[in-house]
Amino acid sequence: MGRLIVENHAIRLNIPRTGLGLVLCLFLGCGNSLQRTATEQLITSDAVDQTVAGFDFTDLAGETVYFDTTYLKTVKGVGFVNADYIISSIRQQLVAARCLLREKRDDADYVVEARVGTLGTDQHEVTYGMPANNLLSSAASILPGTPTVPTLPELSIAKRNEQMGAAKIGAFAYHRDSGEPVWQSGVRQASSTAKDVWVMGAGPIQSGNIYKRARFAGSNLGLSFGEDGAESVAALPVDYHSEMHFAAPAEKTIQAVHEEADTQEAEKPKGDAESKPADDKKRQEPGKLGKATKDSLPIKGKSSPPKKPKP
């Protein structure tokens, strides 16, 4: 025998799946979803997250990168999830791959460009029975003197409503000066679903990608129906969906920062009085003086012996 346990305002069903229909028949009722704005935002943003999570920018690790958002436009009326969310998601993936973002194009060696092909939702509804209609009312209005016939309500055994959010995003990278291609993601697309089911008026039973487990009118059922998750992608150094603490920059990143600082220092204009030969501008590391420089340094407290002439 199954048990129905109510604990902490959450319903947990410890019954086999085949007995779910019998339980619902004992608790016949009527349920409806009044607002679906949050659901639409969840499935749309989840589709974007799945798509961007597959971008692997590790080929540009340690390099200065400018993210070009020219072709990511915010469209009014599309919804809360728009170009701004996509731009921030891709920037997060770039930073996680140890790319050095620059706000100006001229300050970067490489350019990453992205585009959006699809961003929206679809909804499908199936009624197993007779949907609400006003056929009798329309027919009665033809005959004069006929009393008004009300609209027939919905008479259904079960009803199913499914929402799907889809995103299609592409990105590529190239060298800023030469224009040589460096990397491209290919066209990636992903979808996320939210499903509602009513049986004999009881519901909605909610399932889909945005729910970890099936729910009954907002409460966890503790059942999993084996929903298909996100598209599997290759393992990346940093998981887009997980929290990550970056303890210290990578060795390549530190080296790139020092090289950039040295280049900027060398390009600074100097007066004639401070001008030096090109050889003197080279940075000498401590303890690694050149041979000629080391031989030319006098020893403190001693005079340099004269050189003997060669025979």
Rosetta blueprint (number, residue, H / E / L):
1 M L
2 G L
3 R E
4 L E
5 I E
6 V E
7 E E
8 N L
9 H L
10 A E
11 I E
12 R E
13 L E
14 N E
15 I L
16 P L
17 R H
18 T H
19 G H
20 L H
21 G H
22 L H
23 V H
24 L H
25 C H
26 L H
27 F L
28 L L
29 G L
30 C L
31 G L
32 N L
33 S L
34 L L
35 Q L
36 R L
37 T H
38 A H
39 T H
40 E H
41 Q H
42 L H
43 I H
44 T H
45 S H
46 D H
47 A H
48 V H
49 D H
50 Q H
51 T H
52 V H
53 A L
54 G L
55 F L
56 D L
57 F L
58 T H
59 D H
60 L H
61 A L
62 G L
63 E L
64 T E
65 V E
66 Y E
67 F E
68 D E
69 T L
70 T L
71 Y L
72 L L
73 K L
74 T L
75 V L
76 K L
77 G L
78 V L
79 G L
80 F L
81 V L
82 N L
83 A H
84 D H
85 Y H
86 I H
87 I H
88 S H
89 S H
90 I H
91 R H
92 Q H
93 Q H
94 L H
95 V H
96 A H
97 A L
98 R L
99 C L
100 L E
101 L E
102 R L
103 E L
104 K L
105 R H
106 D H
107 D H
108 A L
109 D L
110 Y E
111 V E
112 V E
113 E E
114 A E
115 R E
116 V E
117 G E
118 T E
119 L E
120 G E
121 T E
122 D E
123 Q E
124 H E
125 E E
126 V E
127 T E
128 Y E
129 G E
130 M E
131 P L
132 A L
133 N E
134 N L
135 L H
136 L H
137 S H
138 S H
139 A H
140 A H
141 S H
142 I H
143 L L
144 P L
145 G L
146 T L
147 P L
148 T L
149 V L
150 P L
151 T L
152 L E
153 P L
154 E L
155 L E
156 S E
157 I E
158 A E
159 K E
160 R E
161 N E
162 E E
163 Q E
164 M E
165 G E
166 A E
167 A E
168 K E
169 I E
170 G E
171 A E
172 F E
173 A E
174 Y E
175 H E
176 R L
177 D L
178 S L
179 G L
180 E L
181 P E
182 V E
183 W E
184 Q E
185 S L
186 G L
187 V L
188 R E
189 Q E
190 A E
191 S E
192 S E
193 T E
194 A E
195 K E
196 D E
197 V E
198 W E
199 V E
200 M L
201 G L
202 A E
203 G E
204 P E
205 I E
206 Q E
207 S E
208 G E
209 N L
210 I L
211 Y L
212 K L
213 R L
214 A L
215 R E
216 F E
217 A L
218 G L
219 S E
220 N E
221 L L
222 G L
223 L L
224 S L
225 F L
226 G L
227 E L
228 D L
229 G L
230 A L
231 E L
232 S L
233 V L
234 A L
235 A L
236 L L
237 P L
238 V L
239 D L
240 Y L
241 H L
242 S L
243 E L
244 M L
245 H L
246 F L
247 A L
248 A L
249 P L
250 A L
251 E H
252 K H
253 T H
254 I H
255 Q H
256 A H
257 V H
258 H H
259 E H
260 E H
261 A H
262 D H
263 T H
264 Q H
265 E H
266 A H
267 E L
268 K L
269 P L
270 K L
271 G L
272 D L
273 A L
274 E L
275 S L
276 K L
277 P L
278 A H
279 D H
280 D H
281 K H
282 K L
283 R L
284 Q L
285 E L
286 P L
287 G L
288 K L
289 L L
290 G L
291 K H
292 A H
293 T H
294 K H
295 D H
296 S H
297 L L
298 P L
299 I L
300 K L
301 G L
302 K L
303 S L
304 S L
305 P L
306 P L
307 K L
308 K L
309 P L
310 K L
311 P L
